[in-house]
Amino acid sequence: MSKPSTSINQLQVAEARWFAVYTGFKREKLVRQRLQTRGIESYLPLQRTTRYYTRKIRHVDLPLISCYVFVKIVRQEYVPVLEDPDVLYFVKQRSDLIAIPEREIDILKAVTGEQIEVEVTPIAGSPIPGEEVEIIKGRLFGLKGMLIEQQNNRRVVIELEQLGLALRLQLPVDYIRPTGNRKKVPASSSRLERGGFLDRLGR
């Protein structure tokens, strides 16, 4: 008789780790505010968007990933997070509660800090064809991704493997340079070079 499978839980007693929680629709900012009030470290990546009205232009900060808030917690803070009325559940991989690497949170912070156009999509199961490029300017200096052409726009795809998300960045031409590699890369594999970017952050 086969043994029943055991779910993985990467919560630690002493070491705080990053996890994602799923919130009610348009409740991300409220969740972050309440969690921070309770002393729970939380992060909500925001992207500035311009709205045009008849008589005015308005700039608003919207969540980069809808209904996601990130929390850095130890085991004893798990239940207090779930006690928030607008936290629906912890985001899991199947039934496993897997911590998000600090480097992926750092990438989200760097991307939102650049104030550039970002599109977030699930990582597809098919290969991403394109030319490998390196970002040579700004907060994302040192990251590598795949350059793809979309309707005459130059976009760089960077994958956050643990989150299962791909960031499609529209960058100026002088922000990137080719590495000389052009091939099809399975989307399940990481396209990030950890060196330059993470070394600058002291990781």
C-alpha positions as CSV (number, residue, x, y, z in Angstrom):
1,M,0.0,0.0,0.0
2,S,1.4,3.4,-1.0
3,K,1.9,6.0,1.7
4,P,-0.3,9.0,1.6
5,S,1.4,12.1,0.2
6,T,2.4,14.7,2.8
7,S,2.0,18.4,2.0
8,I,5.0,20.6,2.2
9,N,4.9,23.6,4.5
10,Q,7.9,25.9,4.4
11,L,6.8,28.2,7.3
12,Q,9.6,28.4,9.8
13,V,9.5,29.1,13.6
14,A,12.4,31.7,13.6
15,E,13.2,32.7,10.0
16,A,10.6,34.9,8.3
17,R,9.9,34.0,4.7
18,W,7.8,35.5,1.9
19,F,4.4,34.0,0.9
20,A,1.6,35.3,-1.2
21,V,-2.0,35.6,0.0
22,Y,-5.1,36.0,-2.2
23,T,-7.4,38.8,-1.3
24,G,-10.9,40.0,-2.2
25,F,-11.3,42.0,-5.3
26,K,-9.9,45.6,-4.9
27,R,-9.0,44.9,-1.3
28,E,-5.2,44.6,-1.7
29,K,-4.4,48.1,-0.2
30,L,-6.8,47.5,2.8
31,V,-5.2,44.2,3.5
32,R,-1.7,45.6,3.4
33,Q,-2.6,48.5,5.6
34,R,-4.3,46.3,8.3
35,L,-1.5,43.7,8.3
36,Q,1.2,46.5,8.7
37,T,-0.9,47.9,11.5
38,R,-0.6,44.5,13.2
39,G,3.1,44.5,12.8
40,I,3.1,41.9,9.9
41,E,5.6,42.8,7.2
42,S,3.7,43.0,3.9
43,Y,4.4,44.2,0.3
44,L,2.0,45.2,-2.4
45,P,3.7,45.9,-5.8
46,L,1.9,48.9,-7.4
47,Q,2.1,50.3,-10.9
48,R,1.3,53.9,-11.7
49,T,-1.4,54.2,-14.4
50,T,-2.6,57.4,-16.1
51,R,-6.4,57.9,-16.4
52,Y,-7.7,60.5,-18.8
53,Y,-11.0,62.2,-18.1
54,T,-12.9,65.0,-19.8
55,R,-11.4,67.8,-17.7
56,K,-8.5,66.2,-15.9
57,I,-5.7,63.7,-16.0
58,R,-5.4,61.5,-12.9
59,H,-2.5,59.2,-11.9
60,V,-3.5,56.2,-9.9
61,D,-1.4,53.4,-8.3
62,L,-2.9,50.0,-9.1
63,P,-1.8,46.5,-7.9
64,L,0.6,45.0,-10.4
65,I,-0.8,41.5,-9.7
66,S,-4.5,41.7,-9.0
67,C,-5.7,40.2,-5.6
68,Y,-2.1,39.4,-4.5
69,V,-0.4,40.7,-1.3
70,F,3.0,39.4,-0.2
71,V,3.7,38.7,3.5
72,K,7.0,37.9,5.2
73,I,6.1,35.9,8.2
74,V,7.1,33.2,10.7
75,R,4.9,30.3,11.6
76,Q,3.1,32.0,14.5
77,E,1.9,34.8,12.2
78,Y,0.2,32.4,9.8
79,V,-3.2,32.5,11.6
80,P,-3.2,36.2,12.3
81,V,-2.8,36.8,8.5
82,L,-5.8,34.6,7.8
83,E,-7.8,36.5,10.4
84,D,-7.9,39.5,8.2
85,P,-11.5,39.7,6.8
86,D,-10.3,40.3,3.2
87,V,-7.6,37.6,3.1
88,L,-9.2,34.6,1.3
89,Y,-6.3,32.1,1.5
90,F,-2.6,31.6,1.1
91,V,-1.5,30.9,-2.5
92,K,-0.2,27.3,-2.7
93,Q,1.3,25.0,-5.3
94,R,-1.3,22.3,-5.3
95,S,-1.4,21.6,-1.6
96,D,2.1,22.8,-0.8
97,L,2.8,26.1,1.0
98,I,6.1,27.1,-0.8
99,A,8.1,30.2,0.2
100,I,8.8,32.8,-2.4
101,P,12.6,33.5,-2.9
102,E,13.7,36.9,-1.7
103,R,15.2,37.5,-5.2
104,E,11.7,37.4,-6.8
105,I,10.4,40.0,-4.4
106,D,13.5,42.1,-5.1
107,I,12.7,41.9,-8.9
108,L,9.1,43.0,-8.3
109,K,10.4,46.0,-6.3
110,A,12.9,46.9,-9.0
111,V,10.3,46.6,-11.8
112,T,7.8,48.8,-10.0
113,G,10.5,51.3,-9.1
114,E,11.3,51.8,-12.7
115,Q,7.8,53.1,-13.5
116,I,7.8,51.3,-16.9
117,E,5.0,49.5,-18.6
118,V,4.7,45.9,-17.3
119,E,2.3,43.2,-18.3
120,V,1.9,40.2,-15.9
121,T,0.9,36.9,-17.4
122,P,1.0,33.2,-16.3
123,I,4.1,31.3,-17.4
124,A,2.9,29.3,-20.4
125,G,3.7,25.7,-21.1
126,S,5.1,26.3,-24.5
127,P,8.6,27.6,-25.3
128,I,9.3,31.3,-25.7
129,P,11.2,32.0,-28.9
130,G,13.4,35.0,-29.1
131,E,16.8,36.6,-28.6
132,E,18.4,36.6,-25.2
133,V,19.2,40.1,-24.0
134,E,20.7,41.7,-20.9
135,I,19.3,44.9,-19.2
136,I,22.2,47.4,-18.9
137,K,20.5,50.4,-17.3
138,G,18.3,51.2,-14.4
139,R,17.3,49.2,-11.3
140,L,17.1,46.0,-13.4
141,F,20.7,46.2,-14.4
142,G,22.2,42.7,-14.9
143,L,19.0,40.8,-15.5
144,K,18.6,38.7,-18.6
145,G,15.4,37.8,-20.4
146,M,14.0,36.9,-23.8
147,L,13.4,39.7,-26.3
148,I,10.1,39.3,-28.2
149,E,8.4,41.4,-30.8
150,Q,4.8,42.3,-30.3
151,Q,3.1,44.7,-32.7
152,N,6.4,46.5,-33.4
153,N,7.1,46.9,-29.7
154,R,10.2,45.5,-28.1
155,R,9.4,43.6,-24.9
156,V,11.6,41.6,-22.6
157,V,10.1,38.6,-20.8
158,I,11.4,37.8,-17.3
159,E,10.1,34.9,-15.5
160,L,9.4,34.6,-11.7
161,E,9.5,30.9,-11.6
162,Q,8.3,30.3,-8.0
163,L,5.3,32.6,-8.6
164,G,4.5,31.0,-11.9
165,L,4.4,34.5,-13.5
166,A,6.1,36.2,-16.5
167,L,6.8,39.9,-16.5
168,R,6.7,41.4,-20.0
169,L,8.5,44.7,-19.9
170,Q,8.5,47.4,-22.5
171,L,12.0,48.9,-22.4
172,P,13.8,51.6,-24.4
173,V,16.1,50.2,-27.0
174,D,19.2,51.6,-25.2
175,Y,18.3,49.7,-22.0
176,I,19.1,46.3,-23.5
177,R,21.9,44.6,-25.4
178,P,21.9,41.2,-27.1
179,T,23.9,38.4,-25.5
180,G,24.3,36.5,-28.8
181,N,22.0,33.7,-27.9
182,R,18.9,33.1,-29.9
183,K,16.9,29.9,-29.1
184,K,13.7,28.5,-27.9
185,V,13.6,28.2,-24.1
186,P,11.1,26.1,-22.2
187,A,8.9,28.5,-20.2
188,S,9.2,26.2,-17.2
189,S,12.9,27.0,-16.9
190,S,14.3,30.2,-15.3
191,R,15.5,32.9,-17.6
192,L,17.1,35.0,-14.9
193,E,20.9,35.4,-14.5
194,R,21.4,35.9,-10.8
195,G,24.8,37.5,-10.9
196,G,24.9,41.2,-11.7
197,F,21.5,42.1,-10.3
198,L,21.6,40.1,-7.1
199,D,25.3,41.0,-6.4
200,R,24.3,44.7,-6.4
201,L,21.6,43.9,-3.9
202,G,24.1,42.0,-1.7
203,R,22.3,38.7,-2.0
